């Protein structure tokens, strides 16, 4: 069974950047890897440098139309239709497989994309060593229970109390909903020596384990500005090297 890792945090903290570098570091170690972009904004394919033609949201719309028009093939359940289509839209690369959830469900939807995500993870996780989920910003993935089967939750924060406040609320909401993570970690992004120490101190006060301090990187800013996929970043980039340390110390199972 795969180790399931979710990356969360408030918007603008570098959540998708961290997810991209996590995928890069794990794929470099020849791990069989499934990557899921569960953020409706769907920025992960761009940072990975992958073209995606269809999403789970698109499948939902197709299924909804088939049901409304009474054209769902006989003898096929909604779940069977879904899983068959999932394999069709799974983007396979040399380094990982990618699924994109796409736009959120609209009014009058027959099926829940969030319920589907749980089913997809349950059905596919046995084929992989790791599943990496780039979640939507905030707490919705918890309240909708799309990350209830996650082993490790990594919350990316900037050097602010608001960012760490999101981490605190994620921990509290998980406890309230009886969602049990094996690990919940915090990674501080765009910090210098002084702000990193402040984040670490505040994280300890909140009972959270800080596992990484990522500096600001002009190279990453340039990649973002020019639209260059972050997956292509040089392995000597200081932020990427810090992510590799996190992978070695806290992620790898063996």
C-alpha positions as CSV (number, residue, x, y, z in Angstrom):
1,X,0.0,0.0,0.0
2,X,1.2,3.5,-0.9
3,X,2.3,6.0,1.6
4,X,-0.1,8.9,1.1
5,X,1.3,12.5,1.5
6,X,-0.9,15.6,1.3
7,X,0.5,19.1,1.0
8,X,-1.6,21.9,2.4
9,X,-1.5,25.5,3.6
10,X,-3.1,28.9,3.0
11,X,-2.9,30.4,-0.5
12,X,0.4,31.9,-1.6
13,X,2.7,30.1,0.8
14,X,4.4,27.9,-1.9
15,X,2.3,24.8,-1.5
16,X,2.4,23.8,-5.1
17,X,6.1,24.6,-5.4
18,X,6.8,22.3,-2.4
19,X,4.6,19.6,-4.0
20,X,6.6,19.9,-7.2
21,X,9.9,19.5,-5.5
22,X,8.6,16.6,-3.4
23,X,7.6,14.8,-6.6
24,X,11.0,15.6,-8.2
25,X,12.9,14.3,-5.2
26,X,10.8,11.1,-4.9
27,X,10.9,10.3,-8.6
28,X,14.7,10.8,-8.6
29,X,14.8,7.9,-6.3
30,X,12.9,5.7,-8.8
31,X,9.8,5.5,-6.6
32,X,6.6,4.4,-8.2
33,X,4.6,7.6,-7.8
34,X,1.0,8.8,-8.3
35,X,0.6,12.6,-8.2
36,X,-2.9,14.1,-7.7
37,X,-3.7,17.8,-8.2
38,X,-6.7,18.3,-5.9
39,X,-6.6,22.1,-6.1
40,X,-9.4,23.5,-8.3
41,X,-6.9,26.1,-9.6
42,X,-4.9,23.2,-11.1
43,X,-1.4,24.8,-11.1
44,X,0.5,21.6,-10.5
45,X,0.6,20.5,-14.2
46,X,2.2,23.8,-15.1
47,X,4.9,23.6,-12.5
48,X,5.5,20.0,-13.4
49,X,5.6,20.8,-17.1
50,X,2.8,18.4,-18.1
51,X,-0.1,18.9,-20.5
52,X,-3.4,17.6,-19.2
53,X,-6.3,17.1,-21.6
54,X,-9.0,15.9,-19.2
55,X,-9.8,16.1,-15.5
56,X,-11.9,14.2,-13.1
57,X,-14.3,17.2,-13.2
58,X,-14.7,16.7,-17.0
59,X,-15.6,13.0,-16.4
60,X,-18.1,14.1,-13.8
61,X,-19.8,16.4,-16.4
62,X,-19.8,13.6,-18.9
63,X,-21.3,11.2,-16.4
64,X,-23.9,13.7,-15.3
65,X,-25.0,14.2,-18.9
66,X,-25.2,10.5,-19.6
67,X,-27.4,10.0,-16.5
68,X,-29.7,12.9,-17.4
69,X,-30.1,11.6,-20.9
70,X,-30.4,8.0,-19.7
71,X,-27.5,7.0,-21.8
72,X,-25.3,5.3,-19.2
73,X,-24.3,1.9,-20.7
74,X,-26.4,-0.8,-19.2
75,X,-24.9,-2.9,-16.5
76,X,-22.3,-0.3,-15.6
77,X,-22.4,1.5,-12.3
78,X,-21.3,5.1,-11.8
79,X,-18.3,3.9,-9.9
80,X,-17.3,1.5,-12.7
81,X,-17.7,4.2,-15.3
82,X,-15.6,6.5,-13.2
83,X,-12.7,4.1,-12.7
84,X,-12.6,3.1,-16.3
85,X,-12.4,6.8,-17.4
86,X,-9.7,7.5,-14.7
87,X,-7.4,5.1,-16.4
88,X,-8.0,6.9,-19.7
89,X,-7.1,10.3,-18.4
90,X,-4.2,9.2,-16.2
91,X,-1.1,11.1,-17.5
92,X,1.9,8.8,-17.5
93,X,5.4,10.2,-17.6
94,X,8.8,8.6,-17.1
95,X,8.9,9.9,-13.5
96,X,5.3,9.7,-12.2
97,X,1.6,9.3,-13.1
98,X,-0.6,12.4,-12.8
99,X,-4.4,12.9,-12.1
100,X,-6.0,16.3,-12.0
101,X,-9.3,16.8,-10.2
102,X,-10.2,20.0,-12.1
103,X,-13.0,22.4,-11.3
104,X,-15.2,22.0,-8.2
105,X,-18.6,20.5,-8.4
106,X,-21.4,22.9,-9.3
107,X,-25.1,23.0,-8.3
108,X,-27.2,20.0,-9.1
109,X,-24.4,17.6,-9.5
110,X,-25.3,13.9,-9.2
111,X,-22.0,12.8,-8.0
112,X,-19.4,14.3,-5.6
113,X,-15.9,14.8,-7.0
114,X,-14.6,14.7,-3.5
115,X,-16.1,11.3,-2.8
116,X,-14.6,10.2,-6.1
117,X,-11.2,11.4,-5.0
118,X,-11.4,9.1,-1.9
119,X,-12.5,6.2,-4.1
120,X,-9.7,6.8,-6.6
121,X,-7.1,6.9,-3.9
122,X,-8.5,3.7,-2.4
123,X,-8.5,1.9,-5.8
124,X,-5.1,3.1,-7.1
125,X,-2.9,3.4,-4.0
126,X,-1.9,-0.3,-4.0
127,X,-0.1,0.2,-7.3
128,X,2.2,2.9,-6.1
129,X,4.9,3.4,-3.5
130,X,3.8,7.0,-2.8
131,X,0.8,9.2,-3.5
132,X,1.4,12.9,-3.4
133,X,-1.7,15.2,-3.2
134,X,-1.5,18.9,-3.8
135,X,-4.6,20.0,-1.9
136,X,-6.7,23.1,-2.3
137,X,-5.7,26.0,-0.1
138,X,-7.3,26.2,3.4
139,X,-9.3,23.6,5.2
140,X,-11.9,22.5,2.7
141,X,-10.1,19.2,1.9
142,X,-10.5,18.3,5.6
143,X,-14.2,19.3,6.0
144,X,-15.0,17.4,2.8
145,X,-12.8,14.5,4.1
146,X,-10.9,14.2,0.9
147,X,-7.7,13.7,2.9
148,X,-9.0,11.5,5.6
149,X,-6.8,8.5,4.6
150,X,-3.6,10.5,4.4
151,X,-0.6,9.2,6.3
152,X,1.5,12.4,6.3
153,X,0.1,15.9,6.2
154,X,2.6,18.6,5.4
155,X,1.5,22.2,5.9
156,X,3.5,24.8,4.1
157,X,3.5,28.3,5.7
158,X,5.1,31.6,5.1
159,X,6.8,33.5,8.0
160,X,3.5,34.8,9.4
161,X,1.1,33.9,12.2
162,X,-1.6,33.6,9.6
163,X,0.2,30.9,7.9
164,X,0.9,29.0,11.0
165,X,-2.6,29.7,12.1
166,X,-3.8,27.6,9.1
167,X,-1.5,24.8,10.3
168,X,-3.0,25.0,13.8
169,X,-6.6,25.0,12.4
170,X,-5.8,22.0,10.2
171,X,-4.5,20.1,13.2
172,X,-7.6,21.1,15.3
173,X,-10.1,20.3,12.6
174,X,-8.5,16.9,11.9
175,X,-8.9,16.1,15.6
176,X,-12.5,17.3,15.7
177,X,-13.3,15.2,12.6
178,X,-11.4,12.2,14.1
179,X,-9.1,12.2,11.1
180,X,-5.9,10.5,12.2
181,X,-2.7,11.4,10.4
182,X,0.4,9.4,11.2
183,X,2.4,12.6,11.0
184,X,1.5,16.3,10.6
185,X,4.5,18.5,9.8
186,X,5.1,22.2,9.0
187,X,7.5,23.5,6.4
188,X,8.4,27.3,6.5
189,X,8.9,28.8,3.1
190,X,10.7,32.1,2.2
191,X,12.3,32.5,5.5
192,X,15.7,33.9,6.6
193,X,17.6,32.9,9.7
194,X,15.7,35.4,12.0
195,X,12.2,34.6,10.7
196,X,12.9,30.9,10.6
197,X,13.7,30.9,14.3
198,X,10.5,32.8,15.0
199,X,8.4,30.3,13.0
200,X,10.1,27.4,14.8
201,X,9.3,29.0,18.2
202,X,5.7,29.6,17.3
203,X,5.3,26.1,15.8
204,X,6.5,24.6,19.1
205,X,4.0,26.7,21.0
206,X,1.3,25.2,18.8
207,X,2.5,21.7,19.2
208,X,3.6,21.4,15.6
209,X,6.8,19.9,14.3
210,X,8.8,22.1,11.9
211,X,10.7,19.9,9.5
212,X,12.1,22.4,7.0
213,X,13.1,26.0,6.6
214,X,13.2,27.1,2.9
215,X,14.9,30.3,1.9
216,X,13.6,32.8,-0.6
217,X,15.0,31.9,-4.1
218,X,15.4,34.4,-6.9
219,X,15.7,31.5,-9.3
220,X,12.3,30.1,-8.3
221,X,10.8,33.6,-8.7
222,X,12.4,33.9,-12.2
223,X,11.0,30.5,-13.2
224,X,7.5,31.5,-12.0
225,X,7.7,34.8,-13.9
226,X,8.9,33.2,-17.1
227,X,6.5,30.2,-16.8
228,X,9.3,27.7,-16.7
229,X,8.3,24.4,-15.0
230,X,9.8,24.2,-11.5
231,X,10.3,20.5,-12.0
232,X,13.2,21.5,-14.3
233,X,15.0,23.5,-11.7
234,X,18.7,22.7,-11.1
235,X,19.2,20.2,-8.3
236,X,21.7,22.6,-6.7
237,X,19.0,25.1,-6.1
238,X,19.1,25.8,-2.3
239,X,15.3,25.3,-1.8
240,X,15.3,22.1,-3.7
241,X,18.2,20.8,-1.7
242,X,16.3,21.5,1.5
243,X,13.3,19.6,0.2
244,X,15.6,16.6,-0.6
245,X,16.7,16.7,3.1
246,X,13.1,16.6,4.2
247,X,12.4,13.6,1.9
248,X,15.4,11.7,3.3
249,X,14.6,12.4,6.9
250,X,10.9,12.3,7.1
251,X,9.3,10.8,4.0
252,X,11.2,7.8,2.8
253,X,9.9,4.5,4.2
254,X,13.1,2.6,3.7
